[in-house]
Amino acid sequence: MKLVLTILLSTSLLLLTGCSSEKKKSEAQAKVMKEEVKNEKITLKDINDKEIIVTPIEKGFQFSDMENKVVLVNFFATWCPPCKAEIPHLNNLQEKYKDKLVIISVLLEENKSNEEIANFAKYNNTNFIITNSPENFKFAQSVGGVKNIPLMFLYDKNGKYSTHYVGAIPEEMIDSDINKVL
């Protein structure tokens, strides 16, 4: 019985926390990078090479071809257990709000081919956009830097920041917040 409880507790802690990369920049470097990308348009590319132009606006971002839609940006990595655990929840939300919500997962891994990410997406049955480009890291800096993943930002139909989530978050909480900005 103790073994089962220990395993259950360990698994729960793993899923309810985020992942952190050991590669950390100094605070000064991060500040300089943030200033450099603060007002710069960023071109993300999904795994099919479709471009998404991200334009900084006051208190948020506009995403090309996503006008009048709520946007949920999800910073993740394929090796991160909580990131993988939230995929079914993101799939559910994308399906539920298919005409009103766009989920953009921003991969924070280097040297992953689009083919590898496409296989990852197929294996996990993802039904949302996954971007894979060097610009992903610029975008991560433009939101203030990403130290832990998963990290998600919710933007309303006008691109204004609504809220963010660090670590694995219950689907119901995100659903409730999406309804507030619809």
N, C-alpha and C positions, 0 to 999 in steps of 0.2 A: 504493500500500500504506500509506504514511504517513497519507494522508487517511482511509482506512478505519479504521485504528487510532485516529486522533484522534476520529473520529465515534463509534466504539465506546466509547472511554474517556469521552467527554463524556456520552453517553447513560447509561452505567453510573453515573457520578457523580450525574447528575440523579435517577435512580431510587433510588439508595441513600442519598440525603440527604433531609432534610425541607424543608418550606417554612416561611418565617418571615414574619410580618406586620410592616410597618414601624410600625404603631401599637403603641407600647409605653407602658405606664403606669410611673410611678415606683415604686420599691420600696415606698415608704411607702403609696402609694395601693393597691397590690396587697395589702399586709398588712392594711390596714383592711377592704378588700372581703372578703378571706379570712375574717377574724374575724366579719364580719357574716353570712356564709352558712354558716359552719362547722356549725352545728347546726340549720339551717333545712331543712324539707322543700322539695323543688323539684318543680315539675310541668312535665315535658317533654311536648310534643305532637308526635306523628308527623305525617307529611304528610297523613294522613286524619283529623286532629284527635283521634285516640285519645290519652288521657292516660296517662302513665307517672309515677307518684309515686315520687320518689327520696328515701329516708329515710336520713340519716346514721346509722351505727352505729359502735361502736368498731372502728376499723381497716377501715372499708369503707362499703358502702351496700346497702340493700335496695331492690329494684325491684318495684313492684306487679305482681301477676299473673305473677311470674317466680320464685316460690318453688321451691326444689329444682332450679334450673337454673344452670349456669355462665353468667356474663354477661361479654361482651367489649364494652367501651365504646371506640368509635373516634371521636376528634375529627378532623374533616376540613373541607376546603373544596372546592368544585367546580372552582376554578381551579388547584388544587395537583396537578402531574403525579404525584408519588409516591402521593398519595391515590387518584387514579384508577387507577394501576397496580396497587394492592392489591385493588381490587374483585373481580376474578376469584378471588383467593385467599380473600377473605372469603366469597364465594359458595360456594366449595368446602367451606369449614369449616362454614358454616351448613347446607349439604346433608348433609354427613357426620354431623353431630351434631344433626340437626333437632329431636329430642325432648329433648336434654340441654343445648343451648346456645342462647343468645339473643345476637345481635349487635345493638347499638344504635349507629348512627352519629349523632354529634352535630355538626350543621352549625354552623360558626363563621363565618357570613357574615350580614350584615345586609341587610334589604330584598330578600330572595328570597321569591317567592311559593311557596305549596305546589304550584301548577301547574308552575312552573319546576323545582322539585325533583322532582316526579313525572315530568316529562319526562326529567330527568337520570337518574333511577332506571330508567326504561323503556329509555332509550338504552343504559345500562350493564348492563341485565339484573340489577339487584340483587334479592336474595331475602332481604334483612334490613331491619330497621327503620331509618328515617332520621327524625330529629327536626328540627323547624324552628320554633323559638320563641324569644322573648327570654330565657326561662329557661335556654336552652342556655349563655349566657354566665355565668350564676350557677353553673351546674353546673361549668363550666370552672374558675371560681374556687374552688369547693368541693373540687376535687381537687388544689388547690395552684397553680392557674394553668397556662395552656397557652401556651407561648412558641413552640413549633415543632409543625408538623403534618406528616404524621400522627402522632398520639400515641394509644396504646391502653393500656387498663387491663384486666386480667383479674381477675375476682372469682369466688370459689368458690360452691358451692351455698348457702352461708349468708351470702353477701354480703361475705365477708372478702377484703381485698386479697391477691392472689397475686403478680402481677408487672406490669410495664409495658414498653412498647416505644416507642422514639422513632425516627421515620423508617420507611422501608420495611424490613420484616422478612420473612425467608423463611417461607413457609407452614408448612414442616416444623417450625420452631422453635415457632410458635404452637400447632400441632397437638400437639406433645410436651408443652407446658405445659398445654394443655386436658386431656390424658390424666392428668396428675398431679393435677388437682383434681376429676376426675369421681368 
